[in-house]
Amino acid sequence: MEKNNFSDSVDPAAKKISDELYPKILDDLALDRYLDFESAALLNTEYLVLRRKIPDLSRYIGRDSIIIGPAESDLAKVKITDADIVIVSGSAIATYNEERLPDFIVTDLDGDLTKLTQYSRSGAICLVHAHGDNIEKIMHAFDLCPGPVVPTCQVESLGYTTNFGGFTDGDRSVFFAHFLGARKITIFGYDFNSPVVKAGADLDLKKRKMKWARVLISDLYQVRLGRYGKENISYL
């Protein structure tokens, strides 16, 4: 299959983290790798059929990143400069009401879809993620995200889809910021111990997902430690 993704530029050390943890996550959460692959293949096919073009990310390389999560907190504490990249996780779209348009939205299409479409139409780049539980939504991904899209997956990169690393929207945001070469990544609005849970969702499952998110980010921090120092990833 022709390669039209960023996989050759993904840091091998970051990729190794996800490659080693992914089978353990599948076992712990009783997920189906084949369905993850099926969803990724569908996303790639839709991207190809619609003749979408991979956005140029060159102007984002090497800039500090602010990751916005859904936990209730005072966003005014975050001093965002014009030089910073703002990455909003999909679950935080509903509560993100800043004048500053997000540079990126990392989403598996499980959030405020109306606002997602509005931000996408306004130019925010959406990292649309394919996994086994959102195949039906992937079929409508490009109606929901009419603007620029980077298709992502959690299996091996294929076609237009790229596995940047990570598992949940939040930690995938961090891995993507690392891919962009951010020396400093600030994570805001994340509470691993008391995660935000959507109405009707399984709290225990969410906590187990957040456990893995913490492990993934911690392992990535260690990879980055020698390159960017102790404050390479911080929380507000």
Backbone torsions as a table, in degrees:
resi	resn	phi	psi	omega
1	MET	NA	135.1	179.7
2	GLU	-60.4	138.1	-178.3
3	LYS	-96.4	121.7	177.9
4	ASN	-133.7	43.0	-177.4
5	ASN	-130.7	-172.6	-175.5
6	PHE	-99.1	13.8	-169.6
7	SER	-60.4	-32.2	-179.5
8	ASP	-68.7	-17.2	-177.9
9	SER	-101.2	-3.3	178.1
10	VAL	-70.0	132.7	-179.6
11	ASP	-60.0	121.0	-179.5
12	PRO	-56.5	-35.1	179.8
13	ALA	-67.3	-38.2	177.1
14	ALA	-70.6	-40.2	178.8
15	LYS	-62.0	-38.6	-179.6
16	LYS	-61.7	-37.5	178.8
17	ILE	-58.1	-52.6	-178.1
18	SER	-67.5	-39.8	-179.6
19	ASP	-60.0	-38.5	-177.8
20	GLU	-78.2	-32.7	-177.3
21	LEU	-87.6	-24.9	-175.4
22	TYR	-55.6	-48.1	178.1
23	PRO	-61.0	-35.4	178.6
24	LYS	-68.3	-38.2	177.6
25	ILE	-65.7	-42.2	177.6
26	LEU	-57.7	-45.7	-179.3
27	ASP	-65.4	-45.1	-176.1
28	ASP	-64.9	-38.8	-174.9
29	LEU	-101.4	4.2	179.1
30	ALA	55.5	49.8	179.4
31	LEU	-99.5	159.9	-175.0
32	ASP	-109.1	112.5	-179.4
33	ARG	-59.8	-36.3	-178.7
34	TYR	-62.8	-40.5	179.3
35	LEU	-67.2	-34.8	174.5
36	ASP	-60.6	-43.2	179.7
37	PHE	-66.9	-41.7	-179.8
38	GLU	-60.8	-43.3	179.3
39	SER	-63.7	-42.6	179.2
40	ALA	-64.0	-41.7	179.2
41	ALA	-63.6	-39.6	178.2
42	LEU	-64.3	-45.1	179.3
43	LEU	-60.5	-43.1	178.8
44	ASN	-62.6	-43.6	-179.2
45	THR	-62.8	-43.8	179.6
46	GLU	-62.6	-40.8	179.9
47	TYR	-61.8	-41.8	-178.7
48	LEU	-69.4	-46.7	-177.7
49	VAL	-62.8	-39.2	-178.2
50	LEU	-82.5	-1.6	177.2
51	ARG	56.3	42.2	174.8
52	ARG	-70.9	156.4	178.2
53	LYS	-117.6	136.0	177.8
54	ILE	-63.6	127.4	-179.2
55	PRO	-63.3	150.8	174.4
56	ASP	-79.4	117.6	-177.2
57	LEU	-100.9	6.5	-170.9
58	SER	-59.3	-33.3	-177.4
59	ARG	-75.8	-6.9	179.4
60	TYR	-99.3	-6.7	-174.0
61	ILE	-68.7	132.1	173.3
62	GLY	81.3	5.3	-178.0
63	ARG	-95.1	145.7	176.3
64	ASP	-61.0	148.4	-175.1
65	SER	-122.2	139.8	173.3
66	ILE	-110.8	118.9	178.9
67	ILE	-99.0	123.4	-178.0
68	ILE	-104.6	121.6	178.0
69	GLY	-107.7	-178.2	-170.7
70	PRO	-91.6	-7.3	-175.8
71	ALA	-65.5	143.2	-179.0
72	GLU	-67.5	121.4	178.5
73	SER	-167.0	170.8	-173.7
74	ASP	-88.7	104.3	-177.4
75	LEU	-66.0	-17.4	178.3
76	ALA	-63.1	-19.6	178.7
77	LYS	-69.3	-20.1	-178.6
78	VAL	-86.3	117.4	178.4
79	LYS	-92.3	91.8	-177.1
80	ILE	-90.0	123.8	177.3
81	THR	-100.4	167.6	178.8
82	ASP	-63.4	-22.6	-178.7
83	ALA	-80.6	-17.9	-178.2
84	ASP	-77.5	151.6	170.4
85	ILE	-97.3	132.7	177.1
86	VAL	-104.5	119.1	179.0
87	ILE	-117.4	117.8	-179.0
88	VAL	-104.9	126.5	176.1
89	SER	-74.1	151.2	-173.9
90	GLY	-55.0	-37.1	-178.3
91	SER	-71.1	-13.2	-178.1
92	ALA	-98.7	-2.6	-177.2
93	ILE	-59.4	-40.6	-175.6
94	ALA	-60.5	-32.5	-175.6
95	THR	-103.2	-1.6	178.5
96	TYR	-87.6	110.9	-176.6
97	ASN	-128.8	29.2	-178.6
98	GLU	-78.1	155.3	176.3
99	GLU	-66.2	-31.0	-179.3
100	ARG	-68.8	120.1	176.6
101	LEU	-68.6	131.7	176.6
102	PRO	-58.9	142.2	172.9
103	ASP	-72.1	-39.8	-179.0
104	PHE	-137.6	147.5	169.4
105	ILE	-123.6	123.3	-179.7
106	VAL	-101.1	111.9	-168.8
107	THR	-143.1	144.1	169.0
108	ASP	-106.1	22.6	175.8
109	LEU	68.0	31.2	179.8
110	ASP	-124.0	69.7	-178.4
111	GLY	-163.7	-151.5	177.7
112	ASP	-76.9	96.5	-172.7
113	LEU	-73.1	-27.9	177.8
114	THR	-65.3	-47.1	178.2
115	LYS	-68.8	-35.0	176.6
116	LEU	-57.1	-47.5	-179.4
117	THR	-64.0	-40.1	179.1
118	GLN	-62.5	-46.8	179.5
119	TYR	-65.3	-40.5	179.1
120	SER	-62.1	-45.1	-179.7
121	ARG	-64.0	-28.3	-179.7
122	SER	-82.3	-8.0	174.5
123	GLY	118.6	-4.1	175.7
124	ALA	-63.2	136.3	178.8
125	ILE	-83.2	122.6	-178.0
126	CYS	-98.8	123.9	170.2
127	LEU	-90.2	97.8	-176.6
128	VAL	-87.7	122.2	-171.5
129	HIS	-105.1	132.2	178.8
130	ALA	-101.8	128.8	171.5
131	HIS	-148.5	173.0	-170.8
132	GLY	-62.7	-22.4	-176.8
133	ASP	-93.0	-0.9	-178.0
134	ASN	-127.2	26.4	-177.8
135	ILE	-57.5	-42.5	-178.9
136	GLU	-62.4	-39.7	179.4
137	LYS	-71.0	-32.1	178.1
138	ILE	-59.9	-31.2	179.3
139	MET	-63.3	-20.1	-179.4
140	HIS	-116.6	15.3	-171.4
141	ALA	-57.6	-38.7	-172.4
142	PHE	-89.4	-7.9	165.2
143	ASP	-79.2	-38.5	179.0
144	LEU	-72.8	-31.8	-179.2
145	CYS	-123.6	80.8	-177.2
146	PRO	-74.6	-15.6	-179.2
147	GLY	-87.4	-160.2	-177.8
148	PRO	-63.9	137.2	-177.0
149	VAL	-133.4	136.3	166.9
150	VAL	-110.6	111.3	-179.3
151	PRO	-77.7	134.7	-177.5
152	THR	-128.9	162.1	-178.6
153	CYS	-149.1	173.1	177.6
154	GLN	-118.4	10.3	168.4
155	VAL	-105.4	-170.9	179.3
156	GLU	-60.7	138.1	178.1
157	SER	-56.0	138.3	177.7
158	LEU	-148.0	142.7	179.3
159	GLY	56.0	-123.1	-179.1
160	TYR	-88.2	-12.1	-176.3
161	THR	-86.6	144.0	-179.2
162	THR	-126.2	138.0	170.8
163	ASN	-97.4	102.1	179.3
164	PHE	-84.0	-10.5	-176.8
165	GLY	106.5	160.9	-179.0
166	GLY	95.6	178.0	-176.2
167	PHE	-135.7	-56.5	177.7
168	THR	-88.5	167.3	179.9
169	ASP	-53.7	-40.8	-176.1
170	GLY	-65.9	-52.7	-177.5
171	ASP	-73.9	-27.2	173.3
172	ARG	-65.7	-33.2	174.7
173	SER	-61.0	-41.4	-179.8
174	VAL	-67.1	-43.6	178.7
175	PHE	-63.9	-36.0	178.7
176	PHE	-68.5	-40.8	176.5
177	ALA	-60.7	-38.3	175.9
178	HIS	-63.3	-42.5	177.3
179	PHE	-56.9	-39.0	-179.2
180	LEU	-74.6	-7.4	177.1
181	GLY	86.2	24.6	178.6
182	ALA	-64.3	124.8	177.2
183	ARG	-73.7	-33.9	-179.9
184	LYS	-127.8	127.3	178.0
185	ILE	-119.5	119.7	179.0
186	THR	-107.7	124.0	-177.8
187	ILE	-104.0	122.9	-175.5
188	PHE	-125.4	136.6	174.9
189	GLY	81.7	34.8	176.8
190	TYR	-124.1	130.2	176.3
191	ASP	-128.0	100.6	-176.0
192	PHE	-68.8	-26.4	-177.4
193	ASN	-84.6	-31.4	179.5
194	SER	-130.0	71.4	-174.4
195	PRO	-68.3	152.3	174.5
196	VAL	-72.5	126.9	-177.2
197	VAL	-121.5	130.8	178.5
198	LYS	-68.8	153.9	179.9
199	ALA	-55.7	128.7	177.9
200	GLY	85.6	-3.7	-178.8
201	ALA	-81.6	161.6	-178.2
202	ASP	-85.9	111.0	-177.2
203	LEU	-63.1	-41.4	-179.5
204	ASP	-62.7	-42.6	178.7
205	LEU	-63.0	-42.4	179.6
206	LYS	-61.7	-42.3	179.8
207	LYS	-63.8	-37.8	178.4
208	ARG	-67.6	-36.9	176.4
209	LYS	-64.5	-41.3	-179.6
210	MET	-68.4	-29.3	174.7
211	LYS	-60.1	-44.7	179.3
212	TRP	-69.0	-36.1	177.5
213	ALA	-60.0	-43.0	179.2
214	ARG	-62.0	-43.7	-179.9
215	VAL	-63.1	-45.0	-178.6
216	LEU	-61.3	-45.9	-179.1
217	ILE	-67.5	-39.2	179.3
218	SER	-62.8	-43.6	178.8
219	ASP	-65.1	-38.8	178.3
220	LEU	-66.9	-37.7	176.5
221	TYR	-55.6	-43.8	-179.9
222	GLN	-64.5	-37.7	177.0
223	VAL	-63.1	-38.9	-176.0
224	ARG	-81.5	-17.2	-172.4
225	LEU	-55.4	-48.6	-178.5
226	GLY	-70.2	-21.2	-177.1
227	ARG	-90.5	-41.4	-169.2
228	TYR	-122.4	-0.4	177.3
229	GLY	88.8	-178.9	-171.0
230	LYS	-67.3	-26.3	-177.5
231	GLU	-99.5	28.3	-177.9
232	ASN	-66.9	-30.4	171.5
233	ILE	-132.4	127.1	179.8
234	SER	-137.8	160.8	-178.3
235	TYR	-117.1	143.5	172.7
236	LEU	-116.6	NA	NA
